Amino acid sequence: MNVIVYDLPGDPGLEYHVPDPWVLQLTVGQGSSLADALASVAQQALPLSAANLVFTTDDQLPTLAQVRNRKTAALRAACQAAIFAGFASAALGASFLYPAGETDQRNLIASVTASLLPGLPASWTTPFWCADEAGAWALRDHTVAQIQQAGLDCKAFVVAQQQKLATLLAQVAAADTADAVAAIVW
């Protein structure tokens, strides 16, 4: 949690707590009422990016468990976004970007499964979407070995993202302050 100290005259305990990009929380020191603090803040120049402000007293700040839950949800979303961004594979002999959304992964599983069926002709291929280094997406034919390698590369990529998530979630669980939780990033 980033803390920016904001001093009102006679009240050095007023602080902004910024636990994530969407919430700005205000802790009112003992020398000010919430109404007085809000009136003073309204007169000050807040950053233009400060939107959706939530003002609260210190005893209403999120608990450590709530901060952990929010971070866990954010990390899970970041993991999913990283996976859905796609993975690189050199199955075709050069590096290509393969899509990895839910439907893409199902289609890759179906293609790999089809490549394992008995009695396939030696010239069997299956088309699969991928983008070359210039970003040109196309359905490119893959041989048995190529589609299986793309499948292995996808699996390794997804597992690496899941392992990263597991490591970060363990750090969240072990963090003993909201600041320590906030310091954990994807």
Buried (B, 14 or more C-beta within 10 A) or exposed (E): BEBEEBEBEEBEBBBBBBBEEEBBBBBBBEBBEEEBBBEBBEEEEEEEEEEEEEBBEBEEBBEBEEBBBBBBEBBBEBBBEBBBEBBBBEBBEEEBBBBBEEEBBEBBEEBBEEBEEEEEEEEBBBEBBBBBEEEEEEEBEBBBEBBBBBBEBBBEBBEEBEEBBEEBBEBBEEBEEBBBBBEBEB
